[in-house]
């Protein structure tokens, strides 16, 4: 049982090391990144699938009021300052 636990622990450690290597490679690769490279980097760093981020960008861009979310965040921040 101890051997199985040790094996699982080591596998987890190795996967974290491998993930960090990929992240370091992306981080050090270039100084000028494209939008897609930034999005893919964020997916890798936070281990999260952004889905079709370009489509989402286009949907936000084509809205009547594109910065609606930013306006909501700004209002919440101003409210927090006033408290």
N, C-alpha and C positions, 0 to 999 in steps of 0.2 A: 504494500500500500504506500509506503514511504517512497519507494522508487517511482511509482506512478505519479505521485504528487510532485516529486522533484522533476520528473520528465515534463509535466504540464507547466511547471514554473519556468523551466529552461526554454521551452517552446514559446511561451509568452514573451520572455525576455528577448529571444532571437527575433521574433516578429516586430517588437518595438525597435530594436536596433536596425532592422531592415527598413522599417518605415522612416526612421530618422535619416538613414542614408539617402533614401529617395528625396526626402524633403531638403536635405543639405545640398544635394545635387541640383535640384530646381532652384534653390535659394542662391547658390553661387554661380549659376549658369550664365546669367546675363544681367546687365543693368537696365536695359530697356525691354520691358515685357509688354506683350500684347494683352488685350482684355481677357482673351481666352486663357492665356498662361496664368494670369492672376487668379482667375476663377478656379482653374484646375489646381493651383497651388493651395488656395483656401480649402478646397475639397479635401486635399491630401492632409493638410495640417489639422483640420478639425474633424477628419474622418466623417464627412457628411456629403451626401449627394445633392448638388444644387439643381439637378435635372437639366432641362433645356433653358439655361440662363439667358441665352441670346433672345429667345422668344419672350421671356419675361421682361427683358430690357425693352424690346420693341413694344410690348403691351403698355408698359409704363410711359414710354416716350410718346405714344399715340393717344394718351388720355387727355381729356379736356383740361384737367388740373393735375399735371404730372407730379408736382412736389407735395401732394396731399399728405403722404406719410411724414414728410419732413416738417410740414406745418403742424401736424399733430404732435410730433416729438418736440418741436420748438415751444408750443403752447404748454406742454407738460413740464418742460424745463423751466419756463418762466414761472409757472405756478409753484414749482418746487422752490425756486429762489424766493418767491414772495412769502412762502411759509417760513 
